Amino acid sequence: MPRNAYKFETEVRPGGKLELAVPIPEGSRVEVLVITQETDDFEDLVNAAASSTDFWDNPIDDAEWNYA
């Protein structure tokens, strides 16, 4: 029997409860795997670094590296 994977993101409610509405028929047997998300303290730095590469696109820098 083929297995399908679904990904849902939610928050843990009081008492450690999770509540999800899933597209699976009632009475189906499922296996639940819970993976916690770590707080990414560097997300803003990654976004800033990836937002622009114009800094590297300049003729002076290109000339210096071509003769390195």
CNS distance restraints for C-alpha pairs under 8 A (distance, minus, plus):
assign (resid   8 and name CA) (resid  20 and name CA) 7.96 0.50 0.50
assign (resid  10 and name CA) (resid  18 and name CA) 7.49 0.50 0.50
assign (resid  10 and name CA) (resid  19 and name CA) 7.92 0.50 0.50
assign (resid  10 and name CA) (resid  20 and name CA) 7.87 0.50 0.50
assign (resid  11 and name CA) (resid  18 and name CA) 7.08 0.50 0.50
assign (resid  12 and name CA) (resid  16 and name CA) 5.67 0.50 0.50
assign (resid  12 and name CA) (resid  17 and name CA) 5.69 0.50 0.50
assign (resid  12 and name CA) (resid  18 and name CA) 5.38 0.50 0.50
assign (resid  13 and name CA) (resid  17 and name CA) 4.96 0.50 0.50
assign (resid  13 and name CA) (resid  18 and name CA) 6.11 0.50 0.50
assign (resid  24 and name CA) (resid  28 and name CA) 6.93 0.50 0.50
assign (resid  42 and name CA) (resid  46 and name CA) 6.24 0.50 0.50
assign (resid  43 and name CA) (resid  47 and name CA) 6.14 0.50 0.50
assign (resid  44 and name CA) (resid  48 and name CA) 6.15 0.50 0.50
assign (resid  45 and name CA) (resid  49 and name CA) 6.10 0.50 0.50
assign (resid  46 and name CA) (resid  50 and name CA) 6.12 0.50 0.50
assign (resid  47 and name CA) (resid  51 and name CA) 5.88 0.50 0.50
assign (resid  48 and name CA) (resid  52 and name CA) 7.39 0.50 0.50
assign (resid  49 and name CA) (resid  53 and name CA) 7.86 0.50 0.50
assign (resid  53 and name CA) (resid  57 and name CA) 6.98 0.50 0.50
assign (resid  54 and name CA) (resid  58 and name CA) 7.64 0.50 0.50
assign (resid  56 and name CA) (resid  61 and name CA) 7.32 0.50 0.50
assign (resid  57 and name CA) (resid  61 and name CA) 7.75 0.50 0.50
assign (resid  57 and name CA) (resid  62 and name CA) 7.67 0.50 0.50
assign (resid  58 and name CA) (resid  62 and name CA) 6.36 0.50 0.50
assign (resid  59 and name CA) (resid  63 and name CA) 6.07 0.50 0.50
assign (resid  60 and name CA) (resid  64 and name CA) 6.30 0.50 0.50
assign (resid  61 and name CA) (resid  65 and name CA) 6.26 0.50 0.50
assign (resid  62 and name CA) (resid  66 and name CA) 6.10 0.50 0.50
assign (resid  63 and name CA) (resid  67 and name CA) 6.60 0.50 0.50
assign (resid  64 and name CA) (resid  68 and name CA) 6.34 0.50 0.50
